[in-house]
């Protein structure tokens, strides 16, 4: 028996971006990112301390802040021009230990974006409301971050 994989017309990343926090509100991709949109090849150069968008690429609205004892997920993507675009997923409650009660769902991405990473943010009981694009990407009191490179977004909710 043989298996086949149909990638025709797919949106995906083919390299590990090296996604990490930058300074203050920025992010860094340590490596050139090669990705596909509708089967066409694109690339974006490594970027140190790249500006993080302040609006959701899907809705056009400002990102929703993550309140104390909540957590959420963000998909980091590239468009055909190589611009960083972000789509916010679910915000879910945390238990008394700072773990998700129900894991947040990944957002649905438009056909114009290819995900290269995601970020899980948890704001514990000692934190303050955290908002992508205006809050620090590391070092905020009571906030934990999980940066993860991807080739495609996971189908199951992720907690780290």
C-alpha positions in Angstrom: 0.0 0.0 0.0 1.3 3.4 -0.8 0.5 6.8 0.7 0.3 10.0 -1.3 0.3 13.6 -0.1 -1.5 16.2 -2.1 0.2 19.6 -1.6 -1.3 21.1 -4.8 -2.4 24.7 -4.1 -1.5 24.4 -0.5 -0.4 27.2 2.0 2.4 26.0 4.2 5.9 26.8 5.4 8.9 24.7 4.5 11.5 26.0 6.9 11.9 26.5 10.6 11.6 30.2 11.1 13.4 30.3 14.5 10.5 32.3 16.0 11.2 34.0 19.3 10.5 37.2 21.3 12.3 40.3 20.2 12.7 43.3 22.5 9.6 44.9 24.0 6.7 44.4 21.6 8.7 42.8 18.7 9.4 39.3 17.5 12.4 37.7 15.8 12.7 35.1 13.1 16.2 33.8 13.1 16.0 32.2 9.7 14.9 32.9 6.1 11.3 31.6 5.9 10.3 29.8 2.7 6.6 29.2 2.3 3.8 28.4 -0.2 0.7 30.4 -1.0 -1.7 28.6 -3.4 1.2 26.4 -4.4 3.5 29.4 -5.3 6.9 29.7 -3.6 7.8 32.8 -1.5 10.5 33.7 1.0 11.0 36.3 3.7 14.4 37.2 5.1 15.2 36.6 8.8 14.0 39.6 10.8 15.4 40.7 14.2 13.0 42.8 16.3 10.3 42.9 13.7 7.3 45.1 14.5 4.3 43.0 15.6 1.0 43.9 14.0 -1.6 45.6 16.2 -4.7 44.4 14.2 -6.0 41.0 13.4 -5.3 40.1 9.7 -8.7 38.3 9.5 -11.0 40.8 11.1 -9.0 44.1 10.7 -9.9 44.9 14.4 -7.5 45.5 17.2 -6.4 42.3 19.0 -8.5 41.4 22.0 -6.6 41.7 25.3 -6.0 38.6 27.3 -7.3 39.3 30.9 -6.0 37.9 34.2 -6.5 34.1 34.5 -7.0 33.7 30.8 -4.8 32.5 27.9 -4.9 32.7 24.1 -3.2 31.7 20.9 -2.0 33.7 17.9 -1.0 32.4 14.4 2.0 34.3 12.9 1.8 34.2 9.1 3.3 35.7 5.9 1.5 37.1 2.9 2.7 37.2 -0.7 4.7 40.4 0.0 6.5 38.7 2.9 4.7 41.0 5.5 4.1 39.6 9.0 0.4 39.1 9.6 -1.2 37.7 12.8 -4.6 36.1 13.4 -5.9 35.7 16.9 -7.4 32.4 18.1 -9.6 31.7 21.1 -9.1 33.1 24.6 -9.8 30.5 27.3 -9.8 30.4 31.1 -6.9 29.1 33.2 -7.3 27.0 36.4 -5.7 28.0 39.7 -2.4 26.4 38.6 -2.3 28.6 35.5 -3.2 25.7 33.1 -5.9 25.9 30.5 -9.2 24.4 31.5 -10.1 24.0 27.8 -7.3 24.5 25.2 -7.7 27.5 22.9 -8.6 26.8 19.3 -6.3 27.8 16.5 -7.7 30.5 14.2 -9.0 29.8 10.7 -6.6 31.4 8.2 -7.5 33.1 5.0 -6.2 31.7 1.7 -3.8 34.7 1.5 -1.7 33.7 4.5 0.8 30.9 5.3 1.5 30.2 9.0 5.1 30.0 10.1 4.6 30.0 13.9 2.2 30.3 16.7 2.3 32.0 20.1 0.5 30.8 23.3 0.1 33.5 25.9 -1.1 32.9 29.5 -1.8 35.7 31.9 -1.7 34.4 35.5 -3.2 35.8 38.6 -0.3 38.2 39.2 -0.4 39.6 35.7 -2.3 42.3 34.0 -4.3 42.3 30.7 -1.9 41.6 27.8 -2.5 42.7 24.2 -0.5 41.6 21.2 1.2 44.5 19.5 1.3 46.8 22.5 2.3 44.5 25.4 5.9 43.2 25.9 6.6 39.9 24.2 8.7 38.7 27.2 9.3 39.6 30.8 5.8 40.9 31.7 5.0 40.0 35.3 2.7 37.0 35.6 2.7 36.3 31.8 4.1 33.2 30.2 4.8 32.7 26.5 5.3 29.6 24.3 6.8 30.3 20.9 6.5 27.5 18.3 7.6 27.2 14.7 5.2 25.3 12.4 5.0 24.1 8.8 1.2 24.2 9.1 -1.0 25.0 12.1 -1.8 22.0 14.3 -5.3 20.5 13.9 -5.6 20.1 17.6 -5.7 22.9 20.2 -2.2 23.6 21.7 -1.4 24.6 25.2 2.4 25.2 24.7 
